[in-house]
Amino acid sequence: MSAELFVLLIVIVTALAFDFTNGFHDTANAMATSIATGALGPRVAVGLSAILNLVGAFLSVEVAKTVSGGLLNIGNVHHMALLQIVFAGLVGGIVWNLLTWLLGLPSSSTHALFGGLIGAAVVALGTSGVIWTGNASTGLINKIIVPALVAPFVAAAVAALGTFVIYRLTQASDETKVKRGFRWGQIGSASLVSLAHGTNDAQKTMGVIFMALVAHGTYTNSDDIPAWVKICCALAIAAGTYLGGWRIIRTLGKGLVEIDSPQGFAAESSSAAIILTSAQFGLPLSTTHTATGSILGTGLGKPGAEVRWGVLGRMTVAWVLTLPLAALTGALCWGIARLIGGVGGVLVDLAILIALAVYMYLRAHRNPVDTANVNEEWEGGLTPPSNLAGSATGASA
């Protein structure tokens, strides 16, 4: 086996590991509100979400095309160097996903991945290694930055309007019957968000793997993404989704806004509509930003609802830091790989990644959040009250 083929296999496995973290990191985007309102039990919710993420991954490849050919200038890059760039970018994305999961902060897996790739590409190739602006189908600013800035506000506005209309139309109705009816509606709306998430997020990993295959020379940019890549990515994100990201589910379901079933229905419907629309245009939108904006909008649209602005502030800090810190991690990993050289450098980076992942997993289990306590009342910290005695940081899982 050649060195390049060995590194390619490592890149593919690492990409699927990122896809897995994307799944459990983003389960909250679809199911946090349904779990919080009792529309779905925690285990049923993540199981349903996993199945629909699996199905959604096969519905479109537009986002995958954007990732594989619309962000990096890789035409004249040596095969091994490009594989190292892709690998370093994936490490940056995984580390940020695990860190924000540990802290219970819903941040963007999309921006973590792209931040890692951009950081590695810039230190390896200079600023010309990134397509900053381009046509309608390429460019970091067009495809990533602008949607990242616009999506939360659009989602918040749509969800706020929907929530206001719902409560206005049902104000004379029996409150118990209204809540029961919207809980049933949430099953459909949450399912649609899960389907949309699979359509949007699984494709990002498909695009990265295809980029690596092109770098190795196995395929060209004009080829179709092979079926085995689609199947592996769909299975990885579905498995991660079924694991459940309980720390983040708690933050979105209980921490930002105290949600009732009509609000949950409005938030999920808004998120699904925006994510599915973006996927058709090949925009690798942050489903986290969209879902968070929608949940915030329901708090603004319901008369008398409380929005916990401090929680939103912590989320916003994480959002702002995602791209630069993931980029820094990707740049450092590429530097280590190049300093040591060849396969050895990649293996050292892989060992560092595994060590960090094990540490954060063990750290999270000091104060676990799971199906038993994910819906406990929010009392000012990310950790459920029953676990506060064991936490010095207030992290949630």
N, C-alpha and C positions, 0 to 999 in steps of 0.2 A: 504494500500500500504506500503510495506516494505521500509526502508531507502535506501537499495541498489537499489531497483527498481526505486525509485524517483531520485537518483543520476544518474542512467543509463539514464533515460529520459532527464535529464539536459545535460548529455554528448552528447547524440544524437542530441539534438537541437543545442548545441554549435558547434558540428562538422559540421552541415549543415550551420550554420552561417559562420564558417570558409570557407566552400565551396563557399558560396555566395561571400565573400570578395575575394576569389581566382579568381572568375569569373570576377568581375569588375576590379580587380588589374591587371589581365593578358590579358584583351581584346586587349590592345595595341600590344601584341606579334603577334597577327594575323592581326590586321586591321590598325595599325598606318600608315604603308607605303601606303596602298591603300587610306586611307583618305587624307594623305598628298599630293598624286599625283593627287587626284580627280578621281581615278578609281571608287570609290564608295562614295556616300554621307554618312555623319556620321551616320545617323539613319539607313539607309539601311545596312551599314557595321556591326553595332552591332547587328541588327536583324538577319542577315545571320549568323554571328558568333555564336549567341545564339543557333540557330537551329542546327548547325553543332557540337557545343559542346555537345548538348543533344544527338545527334546520336553517336558521338565518344565515349561517356561514356560506351556504350554497346558493344564495339568492342573487348575488351580484359579485363582480370582480373589479368594479370601477375604483374603489378605494385602494385595492391591492396594486393596480396599475400606477396610481399616483405615487405610492410608497416606493415601488420598485424602480421607477424611471423619472419621477418628477421632482426629486428633492436634492439628489447628489450628482455632481459631475464626475462620472466614473469611467468615461469612455477610454481614457488612455492610462488607467491605473493598473499596475502590475497585479496579477491574480492574488498572490499571497498577501500583498499590502491591503487590497480591498477586503479580503476575508478578515484580516485583523481589524480593519475599521468597523466592519459590520459586527464582529464579535464584541469589540470594546463598547460599541453603542448599545448592544443588548445587555451587557453587564450594567451599564449606567441605568438603563430602564428598570432592570430587575431590582437593583439595590434601592432605587427610589420607591418603587412599588412596595417593597417589604418594609422600608422605614415608615412610610406614611400609613401602611396597614397597622404596624405596631403602635403608632400614635393615634389610630382611629380617625385619621384625616382623609376625607374623600378627595384625592387629587387625581390628576389626569394621567392615566397610563399612556395615552397617546403622546402627550408632551414629554413624558419621561423617556419614551422610546426615541422620539425625534431629537430630544435634547442630547441623549447619549450619542446618537449617530452624528449629529452636527458637531459636537465637541471633538469626537474622534476624527472626523473629516477635516475640520479646520486645522488641528495640529499636524495632521498627516499631509494635507494637500494645500494648506493656506485657505484664505477666504474664498478663493475661486473653486474650492471643492464643493461648495454649497450653491445650489440654484436659489438665489435670494428672491429674485422676481422673474417671472416668465409669462407664458401665455395663459390662456384660460385653464389649462390642465397641468401646469407646472408652477413651481416657485414656492418657497417657504412662506413669504408674506401673503401671497394670494390664497394658498391652500391651507395654511396652518394658523398664522397670526391673526388675520382678519376674522376667520370663523371663530377663533378662540375668544376674541373680544366681543363679537356680536352675539354669539349663541346664548350666553347666560341672560342677557338683557331681553332678547326676543322671547326666550322660554319663560322668564319671569312675567313679562307683559301678557303673554298668551294665557299662562296659568292664572294670573291675577284676574284677568277678564272672565275666564271660564268659571273661576270660583265665585266671583261676585254674581254672575248670572245665575249659577246654580242655587246659591242661597237666596237670591231675590225671587226666583221662581218657586222655591219650596218653602218660603217663610210661613205660609199658612197651612202647611202639611204637618202630619204627625212626625215628630222628630225621630222617633224610634223606627218607624217604617222607612223614612228617608235614608237613615244610616244603613239599615239592612239592605235596601235596594242598591245603594251605591257600593256596598261591600261586594255584592254580586257583580256589579259593573267593574269593580277593580280587578277581578280575576281576568276579565278580558283585556283591560287597559294595561295591566302589568305584563300580561303575556305578550302584548304587542311591543312593549319596550324591550323585553327579552329577545324577541325576534329581531328587532331593530339593532340591538346591541351585537348580536351575532353577525348581522349583515355588515355592520360598521367595523367592529373591533377585531374579529378573527381575520379579516382581510389584511390588517396591518402586518400581522405575522406572516401571512402568505406572501405579501410583497417583499418582506425582508428575506425570507428563504429563497424566493425567486431571484432577488438581487444577488444572493450568495451563489446560486447556481449559475447565473450569468457570469459572475466573477470567475468561477471555476472553469467556465467554458462549456458546461454541460448543455446550456441553452443560450439563446440569444434574446434580446429585448423584444423581438418581433414574434417570438413563440408564445403560445398560450400557457397559462399557469397549469402545470400538470395536475391530474386528478389526485394523485397521492398527497400532494402538498395541501390541497383543499381538505382532504379527509383528515389528515393528521392535525391540522390547525383547528378544524371543527371539533375534533375529539378532545384536544388539549384544553380549549377554552370551556367546553362543556364540563369537563372533569373539574376544572378550577371553580366553575360556577357552583357545581354541586357541593364542593367543600364548604362554600359559604364564607363570606367575609364578615363575620359577626361583629367585629369591632367597628367596622365602617357602617354596617347596617344599623347598628345602634345609634351612631352619630347622626346619620341622615334621617332615621325614623323617629328618634326621640329628642335629639339635641337641638336642631335648628328651629323647628316649628312643632308645636303640639298638634298632631294631624288627626282630623276626623275623616271618615270614609268619603264624603263629597270632595274634600280637598285632595285626598289621595287619587281619586278618579281624575280630577282636573290636572293634577301634576303629571300623572302617567300618560294621559292622552296628549298633553302638550309635548312631553319628551319624545314620545313615539313618533308624532307627526314631524318634528324637527329632525330627528335622527334619520328617519327613513328618507326624507327629502334630501338631506345632505349626502346620504350614501349614493343616491341616484346620480348626483352631480360629481361623484368622486371626491368629496370633501371628507378627509379623515377627522371628523369632528370629535371633540371630547364629549363622550356621553356623560361623564361625571359633571362637567360644567353645565351641561344642558339639564340634567336631572336636578342638580342643586338649585339652578335658577328657577326651575319649575316649582320645587318645594318652597323656595322663598316666595315666589309669586302667590302661592296659596295662602301664605301667612299675611301677605299684603292685601289680598282680595277678600278675605273673610273679616267682616266687621268684628272688632274686639279681639282678634287673634294676637298672640304674642310671638314676635320674632326675636330670637336670642342673637343679638347682633355681635356679642362677644365670640360666639361659636363661629358665626359667619366670618368674623375678622381673622380667626385662626385658619379657617379654610382658605381665605384669600391670600394670606401670607404663604401658605403651602403652594397655591397656584402660581404666585409670582416667582417663587424659588424653584419650581419644578424644572423649567427649561435650563436655567444657568447651572444648577447643581447637578442635574443629570449630565449636562454637557461637560462639566468639570470632571465628573466620575469617568465618563467615556474617554476624555482626553488623558486622564491619568492611566487608565487601563491600556490605552494604545501606547503611551510612553513606556510602560513597563514591558509590554510585549515587544516593542522595538528595541528596547535596551538589552533585553536578554536574547532576543532574536529567535526566529523560526518557531518551531512547534513548542520549544521550551517556554518561551514567553507567553504563549497562549495558555499553556498548562498552569503556569504560575498565576495568571489572572483567574483561571477557573478555580484554582485552590482557594484564592482570596474570596471569590464569590461564594463558594460553598461554606467557608468559615463564617462569613458575615450572615449568610442565610440561617445557619444553625444557631448562631448567637441570638438573632432576632426571634427565631422560633422559640427558643428556650426562654428568652426574656418575656415574650408574650404569655407564656404559660404560667408565669408567676401570678398573673391577674387575668385569668381566662374570661372571655365573653363567649357565650354559646347559646343554644336554644333555650336554656333554663333561665337566663337572666338578660337576654337581649332587649326585652321589653320593660325592664324595671324603670321606675320613674327617674327622670333626669334631675339631678340635684347639683348642677353646677360643674361637674367634672365629667371626663370621658369614661371613667371607670364606674360600673354599677355600684350602688351603695354597699352591697354585700362584700365587695372586693376592695373597698377603700382602705381597709386596715393594712393590706399588703402592698399598697402602691405608694411610692414616693413621688411619682411623676404625674399621676392622673391619666396614664395612657389607657386606651381601650382597645379591645381586640375585634 
